[in-house]
């Protein structure tokens, strides 16, 4: 047994959002947010990917971004890592993004960074699940775990 506690992986389907950011456009990176309540608390999972600049032009990058805006809300498989019952990490792979969006170009993305937060980058805090004023959508009102 692992000396620091039991590690368990669980796969859930969570709605995906493409985050528009002018800084990301300049650097040809793509930012995603997936929000849900897989452990009973509202969580937002973020992942930033680089678009392979050597293989593609800026026009190809823009086409991919346009497609990602059109598939807003698609459900992506997110692998969650729990240690002693507490959420510790996650994986949102390029392959899972390709399946969720129907776009094979996502398979070429390279992961730059990721994180978990209780606040949405584009929707504000949803930790209480109340759908407060100024919050257009609340991914955390309903369980989305499979």
N, C-alpha and C positions, 0 to 999 in steps of 0.2 A: 504494500500500500504506500502511496505517496506520502511523505512525512508532513506535508503542509495541507492535507485535506484531499477529499475526493474531487476529481475533475470530471465533469460531464459536459458533453456537447449535445446541443439540441438545434434542429433546423426549423425555422419558422418562415412564413410568408408575410412580408411587410410591404405596405404601399411605398412606392419609390417616387422621389421628387428630384428633378434636375434643378440645381441652384445656379441661376444666372448671376455672374459676377464679372464686371469689366476687367478686373485684374486677372481672372482666370482666362479670359479671352486673349489678353496680351501674351500670356505665357503658354497658351494652348493646353490648359489643364481643364479637367471636367470634375465638377463637384456634385456629389449626390447626397441626399438626405433620405433616410427611411425611418418612419416614425410609427411606433406602436407601443403596446404594453405586454411584452412577452413574459415578464416576470411579475406582473401585477402592478408595476409602476410605469408611468409614462416615460419612454426612452426615445431618444433620437440618435440614430447611428449615421455617422458621417464618414465619407470616404472621398479622397481626392486622387484622381488618376491623371497621368500625363498621356497626352496623345503623341504617338510616335512621329515626331517632326521630321525625321530623316526620310520616312517612308511616305509622308503625306504632305499635301499643300494646305495652306490656310483655308482654301475653299472647301476641301474635304472635311476639315475640322468644323467649319460652319455648317455643312450639310448634316454632320452627325449631331451637332447641338440642336439643329432644327428638328430632327427626328426625335431626339430625347425630350424636347418640349412637348411634342405631340403625343407621347406615350405616358404623360404625367399620370401617376396613380397606379401604374402597372405594379403587380406584386412580385417582389424579388425574394429568392431564397437567401436568408441570412443565417449563418451558422453562429450560434451563441455558445460561449464558454462559461460554465458555471463552476465555481469552486465552493464547496460546502454550501451549496444552494444559493450563493450570491453571484450575480452577473459580473464577470470580470473582463470579458473581451468578446470580439465578434469577427467574423470574416464575411465580406461581401465580394465575391470573386468576379473577375471579368467574365468568366463563363456563365455565372448566374445572371449577370447583367445582360449578356447576349441573349439568354433564354427569355428573360423577362421583357426585354424591349423588342425582340425579334430582329436585332441588328448584329450581324457577325463582326462588324468593325469594333464592337465593344471588347471582343476577345483579344485585341491587340493593345488594349489599355494597360498601363503599368501603374501599380499602386504606389502612391507617394506617401500617404498618411491617412490615419483614421482616428476616430474618437467617438465616445458616447457622452451624451449630454441630456439634461432634463428639460432643456429649452430648445425650441426650434429656431433655426437661423432665419427663416422667412415667415414664421407664424407667431413668434413670441412664446411665452411660457404656457404650457398646457398640462403642467404637472397635476393640477387638481381635476382635470377632465371636465371643467365647467363650460368650456366654449365661451369664454368671456368676450366682452366687446373688443373689436379690433382683431379678433381671431376668426378668419374666414372658414377654416376647416379644422376639425379636431380628430386626428387619427387615433387618439387615445380613448375615445368614448367607448369603443367596442373592442373586445379581444380580437386579435388578428392571428393568433397562434394556430398552427395546424397540428 
